[in-house]
Amino acid sequence: MIQPRPTPDPKTVARKVGRDMAVRRTGRFGMWLSPFVVYLFLWVPIIVLVVFSFNDGNSVSVWRGFTTRWYENILHGTISAGTEAARFQTELLLKALRNSLLVATVATVISSALGTMLSLALARGRFWGRKTLDTLFYLPVVIPDITQGIALAVFFNIVFETVQRLFGVRLVSGFGTIVIAHVAFNVSYVAIVVRARLAGMDPRLEEAGRDLGANHWQTFWRITFPNLLPGVMAGALLAFTLSLDDFVITFFNSGVGTTTLPLFVYGMLKQRVPPEINAISTLMILASIVLVGGSLLLQNRGNRDKG
C-alpha cells in the first residue's frame, strides 16, 4: 500500500527557498564584481605609477604635491640625486630610445612580411607538415619570455662558435641578434592577427579575379593584399609595441653598445629609484596604449568593412 507523502513543513520550505535565493544573489553579485576586481588588480599599480610621476618630492611613495618637473628634467638632461641635481648624459637616454625605435622598426617590417606569408601559407596552402607548422607557430605566444630568451642566447652562441670554427670570423651579439630575437616572437603575433582577417575574407573574390584573367601575383596585389591590409597594419602595430617594450629577450641577446630603452631604465633601477623613472615609465605606457589602441581600431575597422 502506497503511503501518502508527508506534507512539508512550510517553515522548512521557506528556509530552503530563502537559502537558495541568497546563494543566487551572492552568485550574481560575484559575477558583477569579479570584472572590477580583475581590472583593479591590473590597473591600480599603473595608475599609482602615473600619479606619482607628478609627485613634487624625491620619494616615490609619499605624495608631496603636484609637479611636472620630472618630465622637465628628462627633457633638460637632469636627474634628481637626493637634495642635489646631478647631471646625466641626455645622449644616453636618447641613444637608448633611438636603439629601441630602430630595433622595433626593423623587426616590425620583417615580422609583418613573414607573418603575412605564414598566415597565407597556412590558410591557403596544401603541403606536407602544414598541421604541424600550424601548431608550432603558436609556441612563441605561450612559452615564457625567459625561456625563449635563454634558448635564443644558446642558439646564437652555438652559431657564433660554429662560424668562428669554420670560417675564422668572430661574431658577437648586437643589433642583429636583437632584431632576429624580436622577429622570432613577433612573427606569431602578426600571423595570428592577419589570419583572423584572412578567415573572414570571401575566397570568391580571388576566384573571380582569376576567372577574369589575373594571375596569382596580380590577384594577390589587387585583391588579397588590399583586403588584408587592415590586419597587416594591426599586426604591425602590435609587433612594434611588443618589440619596443621587450626587456627579457633583449636582455639575453643584446651586446655592447646596443642598450635599448627598457635596458636603460633597468640600469637606472639597479643603482636607485629616481622620481624620473616614473615619468619615463609613464611615457612608455602612453606610447604602448596609443599603438595597441591603433591596432584595435584597425582590426575593428577591418571587421566593419567585412560586415
Sequence and secondary structure as in RCSB ss.txt:
>XXXX:A:sequence
MIQPRPTPDPKTVARKVGRDMAVRRTGRFGMWLSPFVVYLFLWVPIIVLVVFSFNDGNSVSVWRGFTTRWYENIL
HGTISAGTEAARFQTELLLKALRNSLLVATVATVISSALGTMLSLALARGRFWGRKTLDTLFYLPVVIPDITQGI
ALAVFFNIVFETVQRLFGVRLVSGFGTIVIAHVAFNVSYVAIVVRARLAGMDPRLEEAGRDLGANHWQTFWRITF
PNLLPGVMAGALLAFTLSLDDFVITFFNSGVGTTTLPLFVYGMLKQRVPPEINAISTLMILASIVLVGGSLLLQN
RGNRDKG
>XXXX:A:secstr
         HHHHHHHHHHHHHHHHHHHHHHHHHHHHHHHHHHHHHHHHHHHTTBSSS SSS   B  HHHHHHH
HTEEEETTEEEE  HHHHHHHHHHHHHHHHHHHHHHHHHHHHHHHHHHH   TTHHHHHHHTTHHHHS HHHHHH
HHHHHHHHHHHHHHHHH      SHHHHHHHHHHHHHHHHHHHHHHHHHTS HHHHHHHHHTT  HHHHIIIIIH
HHHHHHHHHHHHHHHHHHHH  HHHHHH  TT   HHHHHHHHHHH   THHHHHHHHHHHHHHHHHHHHHHHHH
HHHHHH 
